[in-house]
Amino acid sequence: VSKPGLTGKQFEERFLTKNFRKANGIEDIEWIPLISEKPKGIDSTEMRNDLMEKIAEKIHELLCNIKYQHHRIVVTHGTDTLEQSAAYTSFALQGLNRPVVFTGAQIAPGVVNSDAVNNFGLAVQAADIAAGQVLVAFGEKIMRGVAVAKEDGIKTQLTFGSPHQHLVG
């Protein structure tokens, strides 16, 4: 779920270089829309509880599919409601056996000083340590999905924090 503009495949083709993929242990990426209301996703300001439920259901479906048994799941999401979706998914999918990591960007990919690629790389790395939990990887922090909260995020990398729990990474 990301702000409309780039599909996952377009993001991959434009910003995830061979060196980036090698450094982050990414051999192959399969972009699977979690919400298919619009082909390029929805703006996160349009997120509703029923859409969060669809995200959790689709992730559960992927986790139960033998085809994806060794895959990491990274969810790209707009920052307006990222923390709500991560918390919803954390509670909806208790008892996970594999990692689910949410991430987004304060500054869109392709814009000067964008944090999109760094946050995505952090999310992929977090998926290696996230065994059985939902995390948020953002602004050089890895936080539990149930404990993340938005901080003052005006043009800063430190948009989310975990005020009542220690960071995971």
Disulfide bonds with the S-S distance in Angstrom:
none
